[in-house]
Amino acid sequence: RVFLHPSSVHFKTGTFSSNYLAFAETQATDTKAYIRDATEMSPYAALCFGGSLETSFNDGIVSIGDGITRFKATRAIVALIQALRNKLDELLQAKINDPYVQVDHSTPVVQAAVQLISSDGV
């Protein structure tokens, strides 16, 4: 369990529309763990850009990072999410390797990710 740091812009926010936050900084005290620079994110954004994915096709499970964040889905959805994530990772790595690689809304994998995230999977 973490808390928003008192200096965070969202410190006085009572509720969020999403159960997921992306954050840039953590700070631990003797009694609490705090996060700063937080913003809401959809589960699909977490799946596309969060930590490494672990998938279990037989169980229909997709886990992010250390496995604490888990999602249940059909085998087909798990396979599609894994394939999209692999393509996004490849595209981002290509951009890192060569800054002149074009990455914009005309790139099919970017279009797929934008559509998934903006529609919340619907």
C-alpha positions as CSV (number, residue, x, y, z in Angstrom):
1,R,0.0,0.0,0.0
2,V,1.3,3.5,-0.9
3,F,0.1,7.0,-0.3
4,L,0.2,10.1,-2.3
5,H,2.9,12.5,-1.0
6,P,1.5,15.7,0.6
7,S,3.3,17.7,-2.0
8,S,1.7,15.8,-4.9
9,V,-0.8,17.6,-7.1
10,H,-3.3,14.8,-6.5
11,F,-2.9,14.7,-2.7
12,K,-6.4,16.1,-2.1
13,T,-8.0,14.1,-4.8
14,G,-10.6,11.9,-3.2
15,T,-11.2,9.3,-5.8
16,F,-9.8,8.3,-9.2
17,S,-11.7,6.9,-12.2
18,S,-9.0,4.3,-12.6
19,N,-7.5,1.8,-10.1
20,Y,-4.0,2.3,-11.7
21,L,-1.5,5.1,-11.3
22,A,1.8,5.7,-13.0
23,F,4.4,7.5,-10.9
24,A,7.9,8.8,-11.2
25,E,9.1,8.8,-7.7
26,T,8.7,6.9,-4.4
27,Q,9.7,8.0,-1.0
28,A,9.6,5.8,2.1
29,T,9.5,6.9,5.7
30,D,9.4,4.8,8.9
31,T,5.6,4.5,8.7
32,K,4.5,5.0,5.1
33,A,5.5,4.7,1.5
34,Y,4.7,7.7,-0.7
35,I,4.5,8.3,-4.4
36,R,4.8,11.6,-6.3
37,D,4.3,12.8,-9.9
38,A,1.4,10.4,-10.3
39,T,-1.1,10.2,-13.0
40,E,-4.0,7.9,-13.7
41,M,-3.7,5.3,-16.4
42,S,-6.0,2.6,-17.9
43,P,-5.2,-1.1,-17.5
44,Y,-4.5,-1.2,-21.2
45,A,-1.9,1.5,-20.9
46,A,-0.3,-0.4,-18.1
47,L,-0.3,-3.6,-20.3
48,C,1.2,-1.7,-23.3
49,F,3.8,0.4,-21.5
50,G,4.2,-1.0,-17.9
51,G,6.8,-3.4,-16.6
52,S,7.6,-6.7,-18.3
53,L,4.7,-9.0,-19.1
54,E,4.3,-12.5,-18.0
55,T,1.6,-14.5,-19.7
56,S,-0.1,-17.8,-18.9
57,F,-2.2,-18.7,-22.0
58,N,-3.6,-21.8,-20.4
59,D,-4.9,-19.9,-17.3
60,G,-5.7,-16.7,-19.2
61,I,-3.5,-14.5,-17.0
62,V,-1.4,-11.5,-17.9
63,S,0.9,-10.2,-15.1
64,I,2.9,-6.9,-15.1
65,G,6.3,-6.6,-13.5
66,D,6.6,-8.6,-10.4
67,G,3.2,-10.3,-10.8
68,I,1.3,-8.2,-8.3
69,T,-0.8,-6.6,-11.0
70,R,-2.7,-9.5,-12.8
71,F,-5.4,-9.5,-15.3
72,K,-7.7,-12.4,-16.4
73,A,-8.6,-12.7,-20.0
74,T,-9.4,-15.2,-22.7
75,R,-6.5,-17.0,-24.3
76,A,-7.1,-15.1,-27.5
77,I,-6.9,-11.7,-25.7
78,V,-3.8,-12.8,-23.8
79,A,-2.2,-13.7,-27.1
80,L,-3.2,-10.4,-28.7
81,I,-2.0,-8.3,-25.8
82,Q,1.4,-10.2,-25.8
83,A,1.7,-9.7,-29.6
84,L,0.9,-5.9,-29.4
85,R,3.3,-5.5,-26.5
86,N,6.1,-7.3,-28.4
87,K,5.6,-5.1,-31.4
88,L,5.6,-1.9,-29.2
89,D,8.8,-3.0,-27.5
90,E,10.4,-3.7,-30.9
91,L,9.3,-0.3,-32.2
92,L,10.6,1.6,-29.2
93,Q,13.9,-0.3,-29.3
94,A,14.3,0.6,-32.9
95,K,13.7,4.2,-32.1
96,I,16.3,4.1,-29.3
97,N,18.8,2.5,-31.7
98,D,18.1,5.0,-34.4
99,P,16.4,8.3,-33.5
100,Y,15.5,8.9,-37.1
101,V,13.1,5.9,-37.2
102,Q,9.7,7.4,-37.8
103,V,7.2,6.7,-35.0
104,D,3.9,8.5,-35.2
105,H,0.1,7.9,-35.5
106,S,0.6,6.5,-39.1
107,T,2.6,3.5,-37.7
108,P,0.2,0.6,-37.5
109,V,1.3,-0.7,-34.1
110,V,0.9,2.9,-32.7
111,Q,-2.6,3.0,-34.3
112,A,-3.5,-0.3,-32.6
113,A,-2.2,0.8,-29.2
114,V,-4.0,4.2,-29.4
115,Q,-7.2,2.6,-30.4
116,L,-7.0,0.0,-27.6
117,I,-6.1,2.6,-24.9
118,S,-8.6,5.3,-26.0
119,S,-11.5,2.9,-26.4
120,D,-10.6,1.1,-23.1
121,G,-10.7,-2.2,-25.1
122,V,-14.2,-1.8,-26.4
